[in-house]
Amino acid sequence: MESMNMDATLPLEQMNVQEKLRAIEILWDDLCRNDGDIPIPEWHRRALLETEKRSRNG
């Protein structure tokens, strides 16, 4: 992943809770469209696999 010097500023102090939550939703939706680009640490991958295994085994 290439490092970018990007300054994205939101007027957080002027936004209400609903506007802040909507901004989070927009970011999350965008991240989900490119989820293959999100690095997953090895320890996290192992923890997810273990949780999935326990869930399948009841």
PyMOL commands that place a pseudoatom at each C-alpha (Angstrom):
pseudoatom trace, name=CA, resn=MET, resi=1, chain=A, elem=C, hetatm=0, pos=[0.000, 0.000, 0.000]
pseudoatom trace, name=CA, resn=GLU, resi=2, chain=A, elem=C, hetatm=0, pos=[1.403, 3.358, -1.009]
pseudoatom trace, name=CA, resn=SER, resi=3, chain=A, elem=C, hetatm=0, pos=[1.755, 6.046, 1.638]
pseudoatom trace, name=CA, resn=MET, resi=4, chain=A, elem=C, hetatm=0, pos=[-0.221, 9.167, 0.851]
pseudoatom trace, name=CA, resn=ASN, resi=5, chain=A, elem=C, hetatm=0, pos=[-0.008, 12.528, 2.486]
pseudoatom trace, name=CA, resn=MET, resi=6, chain=A, elem=C, hetatm=0, pos=[-3.689, 13.341, 2.328]
pseudoatom trace, name=CA, resn=ASP, resi=7, chain=A, elem=C, hetatm=0, pos=[-5.322, 15.842, 4.596]
pseudoatom trace, name=CA, resn=ALA, resi=8, chain=A, elem=C, hetatm=0, pos=[-9.047, 15.121, 4.777]
pseudoatom trace, name=CA, resn=THR, resi=9, chain=A, elem=C, hetatm=0, pos=[-10.608, 17.450, 7.274]
pseudoatom trace, name=CA, resn=LEU, resi=10, chain=A, elem=C, hetatm=0, pos=[-14.181, 17.261, 8.488]
pseudoatom trace, name=CA, resn=PRO, resi=11, chain=A, elem=C, hetatm=0, pos=[-15.805, 20.010, 10.533]
pseudoatom trace, name=CA, resn=LEU, resi=12, chain=A, elem=C, hetatm=0, pos=[-16.345, 17.593, 13.430]
pseudoatom trace, name=CA, resn=GLU, resi=13, chain=A, elem=C, hetatm=0, pos=[-17.094, 20.295, 15.969]
pseudoatom trace, name=CA, resn=GLN, resi=14, chain=A, elem=C, hetatm=0, pos=[-19.866, 21.568, 13.689]
pseudoatom trace, name=CA, resn=MET, resi=15, chain=A, elem=C, hetatm=0, pos=[-21.353, 18.152, 12.901]
pseudoatom trace, name=CA, resn=ASN, resi=16, chain=A, elem=C, hetatm=0, pos=[-24.138, 16.574, 14.916]
pseudoatom trace, name=CA, resn=VAL, resi=17, chain=A, elem=C, hetatm=0, pos=[-24.132, 12.905, 15.877]
pseudoatom trace, name=CA, resn=GLN, resi=18, chain=A, elem=C, hetatm=0, pos=[-26.279, 11.888, 12.898]
pseudoatom trace, name=CA, resn=GLU, resi=19, chain=A, elem=C, hetatm=0, pos=[-23.878, 13.596, 10.465]
pseudoatom trace, name=CA, resn=LYS, resi=20, chain=A, elem=C, hetatm=0, pos=[-20.852, 11.972, 12.104]
pseudoatom trace, name=CA, resn=LEU, resi=21, chain=A, elem=C, hetatm=0, pos=[-22.466, 8.529, 11.939]
pseudoatom trace, name=CA, resn=ARG, resi=22, chain=A, elem=C, hetatm=0, pos=[-23.287, 9.083, 8.263]
pseudoatom trace, name=CA, resn=ALA, resi=23, chain=A, elem=C, hetatm=0, pos=[-19.638, 9.980, 7.571]
pseudoatom trace, name=CA, resn=ILE, resi=24, chain=A, elem=C, hetatm=0, pos=[-18.573, 6.737, 9.289]
pseudoatom trace, name=CA, resn=GLU, resi=25, chain=A, elem=C, hetatm=0, pos=[-21.072, 4.776, 7.167]
pseudoatom trace, name=CA, resn=ILE, resi=26, chain=A, elem=C, hetatm=0, pos=[-19.709, 6.319, 3.966]
pseudoatom trace, name=CA, resn=LEU, resi=27, chain=A, elem=C, hetatm=0, pos=[-16.128, 5.434, 4.925]
pseudoatom trace, name=CA, resn=TRP, resi=28, chain=A, elem=C, hetatm=0, pos=[-17.081, 1.909, 5.986]
pseudoatom trace, name=CA, resn=ASP, resi=29, chain=A, elem=C, hetatm=0, pos=[-19.006, 1.280, 2.757]
pseudoatom trace, name=CA, resn=ASP, resi=30, chain=A, elem=C, hetatm=0, pos=[-16.004, 2.435, 0.740]
pseudoatom trace, name=CA, resn=LEU, resi=31, chain=A, elem=C, hetatm=0, pos=[-13.626, 0.216, 2.709]
pseudoatom trace, name=CA, resn=CYS, resi=32, chain=A, elem=C, hetatm=0, pos=[-15.932, -2.786, 2.194]
pseudoatom trace, name=CA, resn=ARG, resi=33, chain=A, elem=C, hetatm=0, pos=[-15.860, -2.306, -1.580]
pseudoatom trace, name=CA, resn=ASN, resi=34, chain=A, elem=C, hetatm=0, pos=[-12.063, -2.749, -1.476]
pseudoatom trace, name=CA, resn=ASP, resi=35, chain=A, elem=C, hetatm=0, pos=[-11.736, -5.168, 1.437]
pseudoatom trace, name=CA, resn=GLY, resi=36, chain=A, elem=C, hetatm=0, pos=[-8.949, -7.072, -0.302]
pseudoatom trace, name=CA, resn=ASP, resi=37, chain=A, elem=C, hetatm=0, pos=[-6.761, -4.005, 0.151]
pseudoatom trace, name=CA, resn=ILE, resi=38, chain=A, elem=C, hetatm=0, pos=[-7.117, -4.014, 3.942]
pseudoatom trace, name=CA, resn=PRO, resi=39, chain=A, elem=C, hetatm=0, pos=[-4.125, -5.694, 5.578]
pseudoatom trace, name=CA, resn=ILE, resi=40, chain=A, elem=C, hetatm=0, pos=[-4.961, -8.276, 8.231]
pseudoatom trace, name=CA, resn=PRO, resi=41, chain=A, elem=C, hetatm=0, pos=[-2.277, -9.074, 10.820]
pseudoatom trace, name=CA, resn=GLU, resi=42, chain=A, elem=C, hetatm=0, pos=[-1.457, -12.773, 11.117]
pseudoatom trace, name=CA, resn=TRP, resi=43, chain=A, elem=C, hetatm=0, pos=[-2.499, -12.873, 14.801]
pseudoatom trace, name=CA, resn=HIS, resi=44, chain=A, elem=C, hetatm=0, pos=[-5.913, -11.476, 13.843]
pseudoatom trace, name=CA, resn=ARG, resi=45, chain=A, elem=C, hetatm=0, pos=[-6.377, -13.998, 11.032]
pseudoatom trace, name=CA, resn=ARG, resi=46, chain=A, elem=C, hetatm=0, pos=[-5.587, -16.842, 13.459]
pseudoatom trace, name=CA, resn=ALA, resi=47, chain=A, elem=C, hetatm=0, pos=[-8.010, -15.457, 16.060]
pseudoatom trace, name=CA, resn=LEU, resi=48, chain=A, elem=C, hetatm=0, pos=[-10.785, -15.227, 13.464]
pseudoatom trace, name=CA, resn=LEU, resi=49, chain=A, elem=C, hetatm=0, pos=[-10.157, -18.793, 12.297]
pseudoatom trace, name=CA, resn=GLU, resi=50, chain=A, elem=C, hetatm=0, pos=[-10.258, -20.041, 15.892]
pseudoatom trace, name=CA, resn=THR, resi=51, chain=A, elem=C, hetatm=0, pos=[-13.498, -18.173, 16.577]
pseudoatom trace, name=CA, resn=GLU, resi=52, chain=A, elem=C, hetatm=0, pos=[-15.041, -19.598, 13.415]
pseudoatom trace, name=CA, resn=LYS, resi=53, chain=A, elem=C, hetatm=0, pos=[-13.948, -23.117, 14.436]
pseudoatom trace, name=CA, resn=ARG, resi=54, chain=A, elem=C, hetatm=0, pos=[-15.469, -22.752, 17.922]
pseudoatom trace, name=CA, resn=SER, resi=55, chain=A, elem=C, hetatm=0, pos=[-18.680, -21.410, 16.427]
pseudoatom trace, name=CA, resn=ARG, resi=56, chain=A, elem=C, hetatm=0, pos=[-19.002, -24.388, 14.059]
pseudoatom trace, name=CA, resn=ASN, resi=57, chain=A, elem=C, hetatm=0, pos=[-18.374, -26.797, 16.950]
pseudoatom trace, name=CA, resn=GLY, resi=58, chain=A, elem=C, hetatm=0, pos=[-20.988, -25.155, 19.130]
for i in range(1, 58): cmd.bond("trace and resi %d" % i, "trace and resi %d" % (i + 1))
show_as sticks, trace
zoom trace
